[in-house]
């Protein structure tokens, strides 16, 4: 399976056991639980960065 590398944003490889994510481009490597936490934090940061400017609120 493929996953998105949190470091270089290229395609990383999720092993068959769904236990390890490894990026051949930048050598990022993490177990799957740590990878999910990293990606969750990135999603939260992206969501908090997107705050539309609406006057009067």
Backbone bond lengths (Angstrom), bond angles and torsions (degrees), N, CA, C in turn:
res aa  C-N    CA-C-N  psi(-1)  N-CA   C-N-CA  omega(-1)  CA-C   N-CA-C  phi
1 X - - - 1.444 - - 1.517 109.75 -
2 X 1.303 114.62 158.41 1.449 120.45 178.12 1.520 110.47 -106.88
3 X 1.297 114.92 153.00 1.461 122.35 176.28 1.527 106.83 -140.56
4 X 1.295 116.68 166.41 1.458 120.62 178.04 1.522 108.59 -96.18
5 X 1.312 115.55 129.25 1.459 120.14 179.72 1.526 109.11 -72.64
6 X 1.336 117.65 128.09 1.458 119.81 179.61 1.527 113.49 -74.44
7 X 1.306 117.50 -14.52 1.461 120.87 -178.21 1.524 112.06 -91.57
8 X 1.330 117.34 -53.27 1.469 120.16 -175.67 1.525 112.96 -109.14
9 X 1.318 117.69 -5.51 1.461 125.48 177.53 1.532 113.57 65.50
10 X 1.324 117.61 14.96 1.459 121.39 172.42 1.525 109.00 -86.22
11 X 1.313 115.96 -177.04 1.459 120.76 -179.72 1.524 109.53 -79.74
12 X 1.319 115.40 123.61 1.462 122.29 174.86 1.524 107.68 -104.60
13 X 1.303 116.58 167.66 1.457 121.72 -175.47 1.525 109.87 -111.84
14 X 1.314 115.30 125.98 1.459 122.61 174.15 1.518 106.57 -97.22
15 X 1.326 117.19 124.74 1.463 119.22 -175.67 1.533 111.61 -69.19
16 X 1.317 115.58 168.32 1.469 122.11 -174.54 1.527 112.65 -63.68
17 X 1.308 117.42 -28.07 1.465 121.33 -179.42 1.528 112.51 -84.56
18 X 1.317 116.51 -1.38 1.469 123.53 -176.00 1.526 109.43 52.01
19 X 1.319 115.34 51.64 1.462 119.83 -179.15 1.525 112.93 -127.51
20 X 1.338 117.55 -12.72 1.455 120.21 -175.19 1.524 110.16 -148.59
21 X 1.337 116.14 138.60 1.461 122.27 176.01 1.518 107.38 -117.03
22 X 1.340 115.75 130.07 1.459 120.65 -177.21 1.526 108.79 -136.30
23 X 1.330 115.90 133.17 1.462 121.13 178.27 1.526 109.22 -104.90
24 X 1.330 117.13 121.63 1.464 119.36 179.21 1.534 112.65 -76.35
25 X 1.321 117.64 -11.62 1.464 121.24 -176.16 1.524 112.30 -85.82
26 X 1.332 116.90 -44.91 1.468 119.80 -175.96 1.526 112.58 -120.02
27 X 1.326 117.17 3.49 1.471 123.75 178.99 1.520 114.20 67.79
28 X 1.331 116.96 21.83 1.468 120.27 172.14 1.518 108.32 -65.18
29 X 1.321 116.14 139.28 1.459 120.48 176.60 1.522 108.91 -149.83
30 X 1.324 116.48 134.29 1.460 121.47 178.54 1.518 108.91 -155.82
31 X 1.343 115.98 154.21 1.453 117.18 173.04 1.532 107.72 -72.14
32 X 1.300 116.49 162.50 1.461 120.99 -170.56 1.524 112.49 -62.70
33 X 1.322 117.89 -39.11 1.465 120.40 179.67 1.529 111.25 -63.98
34 X 1.327 117.01 -42.11 1.467 120.50 177.73 1.524 110.14 -66.04
35 X 1.323 116.62 -39.53 1.469 121.41 177.48 1.527 110.85 -59.69
36 X 1.330 117.08 -44.16 1.466 120.41 178.98 1.525 111.41 -62.19
37 X 1.310 117.34 -40.26 1.469 120.98 178.32 1.528 111.00 -64.11
38 X 1.333 116.51 -42.44 1.465 121.02 178.82 1.524 110.06 -61.83
39 X 1.332 116.57 -46.73 1.455 120.54 -178.24 1.532 110.91 -68.38
40 X 1.322 117.51 -34.92 1.464 120.97 177.29 1.521 110.11 -64.15
41 X 1.324 116.63 -43.90 1.465 120.61 178.38 1.527 111.21 -62.54
42 X 1.334 116.70 -39.97 1.465 119.93 178.14 1.524 111.10 -64.75
43 X 1.322 117.53 -39.84 1.463 121.10 178.83 1.524 110.98 -65.54
44 X 1.317 117.21 -39.99 1.471 120.95 178.16 1.530 109.66 -64.74
45 X 1.321 116.89 -41.95 1.462 120.42 179.11 1.526 111.33 -64.95
46 X 1.324 117.36 -41.07 1.460 120.21 178.27 1.516 110.49 -64.43
47 X 1.315 117.69 -39.51 1.460 121.25 -179.68 1.527 110.62 -67.58
48 X 1.319 117.24 -38.96 1.465 119.11 -179.43 1.524 111.35 -73.36
49 X 1.340 117.20 -26.24 1.465 120.19 176.94 1.523 111.63 -73.24
50 X 1.322 116.94 -24.26 1.449 120.75 -179.29 1.521 109.25 -95.42
51 X 1.290 115.07 86.38 1.468 120.80 175.68 1.528 105.33 -121.56
52 X 1.313 116.08 106.39 1.468 118.56 -178.73 1.532 110.84 -63.92
53 X 1.313 114.65 143.25 1.454 119.69 178.70 1.521 108.43 -87.59
54 X 1.314 113.81 110.64 1.464 119.61 179.12 1.518 108.42 -121.38
55 X 1.303 116.84 116.84 1.462 118.25 -179.45 1.530 111.05 -65.63
56 X 1.318 113.85 144.55 1.458 119.52 175.84 1.507 114.68 88.59
57 X 1.307 118.18 3.87 1.470 119.86 179.61 1.505 108.83 -116.01
